[in-house]
Amino acid sequence: MRPLRASRVFVLLGLVVLTAARPRAGPDQKCKPGPLDLIFLIDSSRSVRPHEFETMRKFMIDILNSLEIGPDSTRVGVVQYSSQVRSEFSLKTHGDLESVVAGIRQIVPLAQGTMTGLAIRYMMNEAFTAEQGDRPKVPNVAVIVTDGRPQDRVAEVAAEARERGIEIFAVGVARADMTSLRAMASLPFEDHVFLEESFDLIHQFGLQFQDAFCGLDLCKEMDHGCEHVCENSPGSFHCLCSEGYTLNEDGKTCTAIDLCAEGKHDCEQVCISSPGNFSCDCREGYRLQDDGRTCSMVEFCSFGNDSCDHHCVNMLNGFYCTCKEGHRLQADGKTCQAIDLCAEGKHDCEQVCISAPGVFTCDCRKGFRLNHDKKTCTNMEMCSSVQHGCEHQCVNTPGSYYCVCPEGQLLQDDGKSCGACTSANIDLVLLIDGSKSVRPQNFELVKKFVNQVVDSLDVSAHGTRVGLVQYSSRVRTEFPLNMYHTAEDIKAAVMKVEYMEKGTMTGLALKHMLENSFSEAEGARPAARSVPRVGLVFTDGRSQDDISEYAKKAKEAGITMYAVGVGKAVEDELREIASEPVEKHFYYTTDFNAISTIADNLKLNVCPEESQGEVEVKDPCACENLVEFQQNTGSSLEQLTQKLAAMNTRLVELENQLLSRK
């Protein structure tokens, strides 16, 4: 379909003057206007009488007799409409005048309503398509013949057809409405709108139509005024511009297209314009890249003569040197020296400063521990330096302390007071760290720790249920809450657990515990039964993922969280995992060999009155083993603690003497 141009000039009236002395094409003299795709859109509503329809049929044949009909010249199609639309034949149906005329003679009127808008849409979307014989770059012309007012809207669909490049001639007869004809026709109206009183007079339009499409080559015959190129078309001409130029509003003169000035380029630095085109260049000190658009600085560093100690940075027409983090550029502008903040006194460590390039960390002398501020130190004799609140006895451990109770009593939930041995049913899931840093021999101690915890519980289907999850870089359920119902079965299963190794994804393990381990599918009892849910995390190092989200969600879900750390476990992470009060739910020791002591004092059970459902209160006699263990180890631990305290005091004295001699 050939698009219309704003510069198209219709000169039908001028043609009358130019062709006054020229005889019209007769039956034996064919007009050759060039390739043309022509569609007749004819009204066959019931108001068109039979003899009038025959006049319309003759009108079409008369026009076609003056044109050269053929596949490479003029192609013709006819569409008939009333209340419906019917294609009589398409542009590709007939290849010569005789077959086209025969097709027109076979048309049978529909004799219904007048749906002109529907017919125009069909012509636009169906008749003028490649499938129906429409040719690219060939003018599309439609001749609409009607005798009455349309029964549907025509203005919008006709405007759309004209925008697609279809030149529309509107021929009205008798009862036709001039407003509707103008709404359908192309501009100028004087060349495209015809209103006759009767069908007998429409042959006058046929004569004028012949003049329009059988006219002269106006580009040759007239002073067209086109600055660059004049292109002839049936009954008119229009001006074109050479490549790189645009047609001005006068429709004749041309202006060079400056893409650089219009910003229609993608040059990074310099744009060089030519009519309708551009090329890119770079400023001094830069060179154009292979893409012809972007520029890169000339890289002096790549010449291999920069001699920078650490990093070379290119700059315009040169380079400069920089140093790695924690280093300082020297006066020569090339060499770098590590910044020793400890030696320069630019630190706030209370005791020991450990230097690294540009940074430092603090540490404490033996017998002291680093505080939460990571700068100051505190004597590790916690029992004597803090209000420990132990009801019976306080026992120091490296950097901490714990409380013990007298024979026949057990440490209560607050970790300080002593009382009788009682138990209630809970759902307990243990998360044990199986990362590479634990090491096989220590992992065996972790399993013994788990079994020591299990020994303190009243395990049964209706009492306490226990599940075990191991984690490293991934998470693995060793057994769920509903798998074992006796302490012996659980302990046997624990000893068969295989060490995973690899990383420490504590956050992932907490997510698994919350979403899977405490589900009813894995044996957790329904929330309506109010059976307490307890989670215990055992780890030996810093988590490699974020723990905050699922530590918080677990506690919000009503799970009581205990955190047990050993070795390089991070205290801040353990405290974030633990439930409130943190002191009651947080345990730490530096040595795997000491975790059995934590197991002895770990109080996981809740009071019977806090749970509902099938609660089994343990007989105090069932605490026999725990009481016996405390009896045998209490005095030994106390003696060992006293000896360690004395040794620590002596070491501090010796260290102070050495410092005073310096």
KAHU-V407602 format. One record per helix or strand of 3 or more residues. SS is the DSSP state (2 for helix, 1 for strand). FROM is the first residue (numbers start at 0). LEN is the number of residues. Records with the same first field share a line. If there is no record, write none. Layout:
BEGIN
SS: FROM-LEN ; FROM-LEN
END
This chain:
BEGIN
2: 11-7 ; 49-16 ; 96-9 ; 115-12 ; 129-3 ; 154-9 ; 177-7 ; 188-4 ; 198-3 ; 202-11 ; 217-4 ; 300-3 ; 381-4 ; 435-3 ; 439-16 ; 486-9 ; 505-12 ; 519-3 ; 526-3 ; 547-9 ; 570-7 ; 581-4 ; 591-10 ; 607-3 ; 619-42
1: 35-8 ; 73-8 ; 84-5 ; 138-8 ; 165-8 ; 192-4 ; 228-5 ; 235-5 ; 244-3 ; 253-3 ; 269-5 ; 276-5 ; 285-3 ; 294-3 ; 310-5 ; 317-5 ; 326-3 ; 335-3 ; 351-5 ; 358-5 ; 367-3 ; 376-3 ; 392-5 ; 399-5 ; 425-8 ; 463-8 ; 474-5 ; 531-8 ; 558-8 ; 585-4
END
